[in-house]
Amino acid sequence: MVLRTAYTSVPVTTLATGAEVRVPIHEVRGQAGDGPTLGLTACLHGDEQVGTEILYRVLAEVDAAQMKGRLLVVPVANPLAYGAITRHTPLDMHNLNRVFPGGGEGFFTHQLAEVLVGHVLSKLDYYVDFHAGGAYATVDYLFIENAEDLSRAFGSPVLFRPPGGYGYGGSTASYTVGRGVPTVTVELGGGAIDQTAYVRRGVTGVFNIMREIGMIPGEPAPAPRQTVLRTLLTMRPRAGGFLIPEVTALNVEVPQGTVLGRTLSPYSFEELEVFRAPFSPSLTVLVRVTPCRINPGDYGYMIGDLSTAETT
Ligand SMILES: [Zn+2]
């Protein structure tokens, strides 16, 4: 597919190897009139690569002749982490999505954040950021940041209303929310499984949001029945090893105490840890679909508390 976008890449710095690091930016200018600038980013975390494919297909399918306003699309926000398939930047081990707005006096990751702010995030009227479960985990929910209508319009069945109002300090979303930019953080797909369905949902979700804000014609597809979680527990392993999942379905209700997976030593095959559904009842939000290596402190499972959830 040949994309008809204006592509530029902005220099960040030069590494000791001599390799230049650049931030990729695609711009699409709508030909149907003036309108807002919508920013789309992926791979703030380099092991969440499905977002990059979602943005590729959005650019391949968007019809600029029918579009108002402008798209600014960053398919890989952290090229070093993308190349290494790591959550954090391998050069300095910082988490790009915790250092915004960054700054030239900081580590490499802070310098990268500063470029993303200057060339993309400071120019937006609306913002959607794609995350995923990483190399081994699969996830399916949206944060409600400061634009519940847009988060709902994306069309995912499960949303999370963070108790503090919005998500993580130092994230791109904290920067745009701080500027009053309606912001949606998507957590979708990931893991060592076929991503086709997640890619399609991501593309559909972006176009639904673009309809909702009047950038493309048509009515957004009606959202499915949606569950809004108010408690979402990240279960981090205490032991590393070889995780054998037992519950592999996402966005399903399971009784409290249900075994989600077991970690074995890959050496002695001793059982090291058992993950059990913590709430009565529990909703699976991030799971491991396939047996995989797991480390202490990883995102093992994310489980929602259905007893305190809102449904519509
Ligand atoms: Zn992420």
Residues whose N, C-alpha, C, O or C-beta is under 5 A from the ligand:
A	BS01	ZN	H45 E48 H131 A132
